[in-house]
Every structure is written in C-alpha cells, then in structure tokens.
Amino acid sequence: MGAGWISRVQLAALDRVGGARLCAVASRTRAAAEKLAGERGAAAFSFDELPRLLADPGIGLVFVNSPNRLHAAHAEAALDAGKHVVVEKPLCFTLAEADRLCAAASRHQRVLGYAENLCFAPLFRRARELVRSGALGRVLWARQVEKHGGPYSPWFFDAAEAGGGALMDMGCHGIEALRFALDRPAVRAVSAELRTVLHGAKTELDDDAVVRLELADGAVLVSESSWAVQGGMQSSLEIHGSEGRLLADLTGETGLLLTKRDGMQSRPPVDALSDHGYTGEIAHFLAAARGAPLEESGEDGRAVLEILLAAYASAGQGGRAVALPFRPGSARKPVDLWRLR
C-alpha cells in the first residue's frame, strides 16, 4: 500500500533477504502504482480498488505504507481479508484505532507488525544487548536524536494527512528506539516542547521537537526529532549508566563506543550491516508471517502512539508533564492536542 520512498526501500531490502515476491502495488493513483509495479512485474491498483486486490489468495503479507491518515483503514481491511499486515510508523491516529487493529489481528490470528526499522539496526540491537548484560550498570538517562532537513513528499506537511509534524514522523523512531534499547520500561510521564522553526511558510505543523520521558524507576529518556537540520541526517542513541556510557551513531563515524567508569574505552563487535535496519526488519516480518515470534507488534505501535499523543498534549499545555496512561478525549489526530499557529 503506497508507491513512495519507503516502499522502494523495503523492496530493496527484500531483494537482499529473498524468500518472497512482490504481488501487487496500490497507490492513490493507478499511474503511481503502475510505475513501481511495472519495474517489478507486479499488478497495479488504486486505493479505490483495494477490495479486489485483497481478494487475491496469493497475497499473504501486506505492507501499509500509505499516508498516515489511511493506515488504520488499510490495515484493518487487510486483516479482515485474512492477510498478515505490517504498518509503517506511526501505527494510526487514535488509540481507538490502535485498539481496533490489535483486536482484528487477534480475532483473525494474523500478524500485525509495527515497522520501526531502528529496532533492527545492528548497532542499536548491540546497544540493547550491552544494557541487558549490565555493562552500563543502572541506566540513569538516555537520548535518541533523529533529524534531517524535511520530508520527501508534500503530504507530510498536511495536518489532515500526516496527523502531526516532525514528532509524528521522526519522534516515532526516537521513542521506540529508546523503549527498545531499555527493554520497554514503564513510562510514568511525558513532557514536550514543539516548534516550527524552518518550514513555517508551508506548514503549521511542528518541525522541531524535544520529548522527555520520565520512567517509573527515575531514569529520564529524551527524544530529539527535527526537520530543521540541513546538510544530512543525524541518527544516534546515547545511554548513560552508573558504570559507563554508550554511544551508537548510525550516520557519523563513531559507530558503537562503550566507555567505562574507569576511563577504558572499547568498540564492541557489531553486525557488519551498515544500513538502518531495513534488511533485518524485512527478514523479521517475513519470518513472523511464517510463525516466528513477533518483536515489533501493533501493541508496540499503540504504546508509541500514546506517548506521541501525550507529548502533543504536553506541548499544548506549555510543556507540563502529562501522566500515563493518557486518554486524549475527542482529538481526531495527535496534532489537534497542540495549538496550531
């Protein structure tokens, strides 16, 4: 579902992994679907033709890469058609939608995967192993940075289509990467500061966001996400503990660096993959569709969505901490909880 950049990235990963073939591509327009499908010898459909597409018994797994607004409808339709489903981040707009998708997956006994590629990045997975091993001692605080100059498609700047700005687009990555690295700890409260600093001429959405997560054990996690960084991309994870600190940098030259309290430094061996986890992600979800345990599920997507909603609410209240669990009331999309200017 979707013929944009992320679909092409996933197909490139599929070429490396193997074990499955592309059956069909759907997009808003048949022309867009035909362009990508034609390169792969697959069938092309518009979104209006989804019932016919989903009726094909040869299709076993559907990747929902459509604009954010359509995630819930497309995923639910695919689950109801008996397909396994992987939804690109964010999972959807509301907790009610998330609950409905999780229920549908359970009812139909199908995989509902949450496509967070950073959880399959070799450096971040090695970072989690080191945290689990106790190499850092007790985790005190951690930070994830996910920034670039802005989205590749105009719909990301449209509140109705995207549901939010840089926080929805990039903050999804940071929040789940932090949860993943620390084995999904309980989050007690969320606070956030959102700004529009670079793209104000084309959108009222946030293009720069800082989110603070307070954990039940007192540790603090910070997610920094932005569309306002020019000249390349930043993607890094920093974890500080009572016995050392760890830096995993996907786009710089640092790689993975572990520094202990006594000053000793080491670069623990990591998987040689240099990508951002897309190959591992595709391999994982193909295996899950065949019965292997699922690591990134709809429930994980729901947990990230709840934090995103709380962050928008916090920013709308001047940065006041919002306790979890959080129920956003009647907001139809996350950014509604923040004052659009």
C-alpha positions as CSV (number, residue, x, y, z in Angstrom):
1,M,0.0,0.0,0.0
2,G,1.8,3.1,-1.2
3,A,4.4,3.6,-4.0
4,G,6.7,6.1,-2.4
5,W,10.2,6.1,-1.0
6,I,9.6,3.8,1.9
7,S,8.1,1.1,-0.4
8,R,11.2,1.3,-2.6
9,V,13.5,1.0,0.4
10,Q,11.6,-2.1,1.7
11,L,11.7,-3.7,-1.8
12,A,15.5,-3.2,-1.9
13,A,15.7,-4.9,1.4
14,L,13.5,-7.7,0.1
15,D,15.9,-8.2,-2.8
16,R,18.7,-8.9,-0.2
17,V,16.6,-11.1,2.0
18,G,14.7,-13.1,-0.6
19,G,12.0,-15.7,0.2
20,A,9.1,-13.6,-1.0
21,R,7.9,-11.8,-4.2
22,L,6.0,-8.7,-4.8
23,C,2.5,-9.4,-6.0
24,A,0.9,-6.0,-6.2
25,V,1.3,-2.3,-5.5
26,A,-1.5,0.1,-4.6
27,S,-1.4,3.8,-4.6
28,R,-3.7,6.9,-4.7
29,T,-3.5,6.8,-8.4
30,R,-3.1,3.8,-10.7
31,A,-0.4,5.7,-12.6
32,A,1.8,5.8,-9.5
33,A,1.2,2.2,-8.7
34,E,1.9,1.2,-12.3
35,K,5.3,2.9,-12.2
36,L,6.6,0.9,-9.3
37,A,4.7,-2.3,-10.1
38,G,5.9,-2.2,-13.7
39,E,9.5,-2.3,-12.6
40,R,8.8,-5.5,-10.6
41,G,6.4,-7.3,-12.8
42,A,3.6,-6.9,-10.3
43,A,-0.1,-5.9,-10.6
44,A,-1.1,-2.3,-10.0
45,F,-4.2,-1.0,-8.2
46,S,-5.5,2.3,-7.0
47,F,-6.6,2.6,-3.3
48,D,-10.2,2.5,-4.6
49,E,-9.6,-1.0,-5.9
50,L,-8.4,-2.5,-2.6
51,P,-11.3,-5.0,-2.2
52,R,-10.3,-6.6,-5.5
53,L,-6.6,-6.6,-4.5
54,L,-7.2,-8.1,-1.1
55,A,-9.4,-10.8,-2.5
56,D,-6.3,-12.4,-4.2
57,P,-5.5,-15.6,-2.2
58,G,-1.9,-15.4,-3.4
59,I,-1.2,-12.4,-1.3
60,G,-0.1,-13.3,2.3
61,L,1.5,-10.2,3.7
62,V,0.6,-6.5,3.2
63,F,2.9,-3.6,4.0
64,V,0.8,-0.5,4.8
65,N,3.0,2.4,3.6
66,S,0.2,4.8,2.6
67,P,-0.1,8.3,4.1
68,N,-0.6,8.3,7.9
69,R,-4.4,9.1,7.7
70,L,-5.0,5.9,5.8
71,H,-3.0,3.5,8.0
72,A,-5.9,2.3,10.2
73,A,-8.4,1.8,7.3
74,H,-5.9,0.0,5.1
75,A,-4.5,-2.2,7.9
76,E,-8.0,-3.2,9.1
77,A,-9.1,-4.1,5.6
78,A,-6.1,-6.3,5.0
79,L,-6.5,-8.0,8.4
80,D,-10.2,-8.6,7.7
81,A,-9.2,-10.1,4.4
82,G,-7.1,-12.7,6.2
83,K,-3.7,-11.1,5.4
84,H,-0.7,-10.6,7.7
85,V,0.0,-6.9,8.0
86,V,3.0,-4.6,8.7
87,V,2.1,-1.0,9.3
88,E,4.7,1.8,8.7
89,K,5.1,4.2,11.6
90,P,3.0,5.8,13.1
91,L,0.5,3.0,13.6
92,C,-2.5,5.3,13.3
93,F,-4.0,8.5,14.6
94,T,-6.1,7.4,17.7
95,L,-5.9,4.9,20.5
96,A,-9.4,3.7,19.5
97,E,-8.0,2.9,16.0
98,A,-5.0,1.1,17.6
99,D,-7.2,-1.0,19.8
100,R,-9.4,-1.9,16.8
101,L,-6.4,-3.0,14.8
102,C,-4.9,-5.1,17.7
103,A,-8.3,-6.7,18.2
104,A,-8.6,-7.5,14.5
105,A,-5.2,-9.2,14.4
106,S,-6.1,-11.3,17.4
107,R,-9.5,-12.2,16.0
108,H,-8.1,-13.3,12.7
109,Q,-5.0,-14.8,14.2
110,R,-2.8,-12.7,11.9
111,V,0.5,-10.8,12.4
112,L,0.2,-7.1,13.0
113,G,3.7,-5.8,12.8
114,Y,4.9,-2.2,13.6
115,A,7.6,-1.1,11.1
116,E,10.2,0.5,13.3
117,N,13.4,0.0,11.4
118,L,15.7,1.3,14.2
119,C,14.8,-1.7,16.3
120,F,16.5,-3.8,13.7
121,A,19.6,-1.6,13.2
122,P,22.6,-3.8,14.2
123,L,24.2,-1.0,16.3
124,F,21.0,-0.4,18.3
125,R,20.5,-4.1,18.8
126,R,24.0,-4.5,20.1
127,A,23.4,-1.5,22.4
128,R,20.4,-3.3,23.9
129,E,22.5,-6.4,24.5
130,L,25.1,-4.3,26.4
131,V,22.4,-2.7,28.5
132,R,20.9,-6.2,29.2
133,S,24.3,-7.5,30.2
134,G,24.7,-4.9,32.8
135,A,27.8,-3.3,31.1
136,L,26.4,0.2,31.9
137,G,25.1,-0.6,35.4
138,R,21.9,1.1,36.2
139,V,20.6,3.3,33.4
140,L,20.4,6.9,34.5
141,W,19.4,8.7,31.3
142,A,19.3,8.2,27.6
143,R,18.9,10.2,24.4
144,Q,18.0,9.5,20.8
145,V,18.5,12.0,18.0
146,E,16.7,11.6,14.7
147,K,16.9,14.7,12.5
148,H,17.1,15.8,8.8
149,G,16.1,18.7,6.6
150,G,12.5,17.7,6.0
151,P,10.2,15.1,4.3
152,Y,10.3,13.8,0.8
153,S,6.6,14.1,0.0
154,P,4.2,17.1,0.4
155,W,1.6,15.2,2.3
156,F,3.9,15.1,5.4
157,F,3.2,18.9,5.8
158,D,-0.6,18.5,5.7
159,A,-2.1,18.1,9.1
160,A,-5.1,16.1,7.9
161,E,-2.9,13.6,6.0
162,A,0.0,13.3,8.4
163,G,-1.6,13.9,11.8
164,G,1.4,15.8,13.1
165,G,4.8,17.1,12.0
166,A,8.4,16.1,12.9
167,L,7.3,14.5,16.1
168,M,4.9,12.1,14.3
169,D,7.5,11.5,11.5
170,M,10.8,11.3,13.3
171,G,9.8,11.2,17.0
172,C,8.2,7.8,16.4
173,H,11.7,6.5,15.7
174,G,13.3,8.0,18.7
175,I,10.6,7.0,21.2
176,E,10.5,3.4,20.1
177,A,14.3,3.1,19.8
178,L,14.6,4.3,23.4
179,R,11.9,1.8,24.6
180,F,13.6,-1.0,22.6
181,A,17.1,-0.3,23.9
182,L,15.9,-0.3,27.5
183,D,13.6,-3.3,27.1
184,R,10.4,-1.3,27.0
185,P,10.3,0.2,30.5
186,A,7.2,1.7,32.1
187,V,6.9,5.4,31.3
188,R,5.4,7.5,34.1
189,A,5.0,10.9,32.5
190,V,5.7,12.7,29.2
191,S,6.6,16.4,28.6
192,A,7.4,18.1,25.3
193,E,8.4,21.3,23.5
194,L,7.3,21.7,19.9
195,R,8.3,24.5,17.5
196,T,8.0,25.4,13.8
197,V,11.4,26.9,13.0
198,L,12.2,26.3,9.4
199,H,9.1,25.2,7.4
200,G,6.6,27.8,8.6
201,A,6.0,29.1,5.0
202,K,4.5,25.7,4.0
203,T,3.0,24.2,7.2
204,E,1.7,24.9,10.7
205,L,3.0,21.6,11.9
206,D,5.9,21.1,14.3
207,D,9.3,20.8,12.6
208,D,11.4,20.6,15.7
209,A,10.5,18.6,18.8
210,V,12.0,17.6,22.2
211,V,10.2,14.9,24.2
212,R,11.1,13.9,27.8
213,L,10.0,10.6,29.2
214,E,10.1,10.0,32.9
215,L,10.4,6.3,33.8
216,A,8.9,4.7,36.9
217,D,12.5,4.0,38.2
218,G,13.5,7.7,38.0
219,A,15.5,7.5,34.8
220,V,14.9,10.1,32.1
221,L,14.8,9.5,28.3
222,V,14.9,12.3,25.8
223,S,13.9,12.1,22.1
224,E,15.0,14.9,19.9
225,S,13.5,15.0,16.4
226,S,13.6,17.6,13.7
227,W,13.0,18.5,10.1
228,A,15.3,21.6,10.6
229,V,18.8,20.1,10.3
230,Q,20.4,20.9,7.0
231,G,23.3,19.1,5.3
232,G,22.5,15.5,6.1
233,M,20.9,13.3,8.7
234,Q,21.5,12.5,12.3
235,S,20.6,9.2,13.9
236,S,22.2,8.3,17.2
237,L,21.5,6.7,20.6
238,E,23.3,7.7,23.8
239,I,22.8,5.8,27.0
240,H,24.4,6.8,30.4
241,G,24.6,4.4,33.3
242,S,26.1,4.1,36.8
243,E,29.0,2.1,35.3
244,G,29.6,3.6,31.9
245,R,28.2,5.3,28.8
246,L,27.3,4.1,25.3
247,L,27.1,5.9,22.0
248,A,25.6,4.3,18.9
249,D,25.8,6.5,15.8
250,L,24.2,5.3,12.6
251,T,25.2,8.2,10.4
252,G,28.5,9.5,11.8
253,E,31.9,7.9,12.2
254,T,31.6,6.9,15.8
255,G,29.9,3.6,15.2
256,L,29.4,2.0,18.7
257,L,31.6,3.3,21.5
258,L,31.4,1.9,25.1
259,T,33.2,4.0,27.8
260,K,33.5,2.5,31.3
261,R,33.7,4.4,34.6
262,D,37.4,3.8,34.9
263,G,38.1,5.5,31.6
264,M,38.5,2.4,29.5
265,Q,37.0,2.5,26.0
266,S,36.1,-0.2,23.6
267,R,34.3,-0.7,20.4
268,P,32.3,-4.0,20.9
269,P,31.9,-6.0,17.7
270,V,28.7,-5.5,15.8
271,D,26.9,-6.9,12.8
272,A,28.6,-5.7,9.6
273,L,25.4,-4.3,8.2
274,S,25.7,-0.6,7.5
275,D,22.0,0.1,6.8
276,H,19.4,1.5,9.2
277,G,17.8,-1.9,9.9
278,Y,15.6,-2.3,6.9
279,T,17.1,-5.6,5.9
280,G,16.7,-7.0,9.4
281,E,13.2,-5.6,9.6
282,I,12.0,-7.3,6.4
283,A,13.6,-10.6,7.3
284,H,11.9,-10.4,10.7
285,F,8.4,-9.7,9.4
286,L,8.7,-12.4,6.7
287,A,9.7,-14.9,9.4
288,A,6.9,-13.7,11.7
289,A,4.3,-14.3,8.9
290,R,5.6,-17.8,8.8
291,G,5.1,-18.3,12.5
292,A,8.2,-16.9,14.2
293,P,7.8,-14.7,17.3
294,L,6.9,-11.1,16.6
295,E,9.3,-8.5,18.1
296,E,7.6,-5.2,16.9
297,S,3.8,-5.6,17.2
298,G,0.7,-3.5,17.0
299,E,0.8,-3.2,20.8
300,D,4.2,-1.5,20.5
301,G,2.8,0.9,17.9
302,R,0.0,1.7,20.3
303,A,2.4,2.4,23.1
304,V,4.4,4.8,20.9
305,L,1.2,6.5,19.8
306,E,0.0,7.0,23.4
307,I,3.4,8.7,24.1
308,L,3.1,10.9,21.0
309,L,-0.5,11.9,22.0
310,A,0.7,12.8,25.5
311,A,3.6,14.8,24.0
312,Y,1.4,16.9,21.8
313,A,-0.9,17.4,24.8
314,S,2.1,18.5,26.9
315,A,3.3,21.0,24.3
316,G,-0.2,22.4,24.1
317,Q,-0.1,23.0,27.9
318,G,3.2,24.8,27.8
319,G,5.3,21.7,28.4
320,R,3.6,20.5,31.6
321,A,4.2,16.8,32.3
322,V,1.3,14.5,31.2
323,A,0.9,11.3,33.2
324,L,0.5,7.9,31.6
325,P,-1.8,6.2,30.9
326,F,-3.2,9.1,28.9
327,R,-6.6,9.3,27.2
328,P,-6.8,12.2,24.7
329,G,-10.6,12.5,24.6
330,S,-12.1,13.5,21.3
331,A,-9.0,14.6,19.4
332,R,-9.2,13.1,15.9
333,K,-5.5,13.4,15.2
334,P,-2.5,13.9,17.5
335,V,-1.6,17.5,16.4
336,D,-5.1,18.6,17.5
337,L,-3.8,18.4,21.1
338,W,-1.3,21.1,20.3
339,R,-2.2,24.8,19.5
340,L,-1.7,25.2,15.7
341,R,-0.4,28.7,14.9
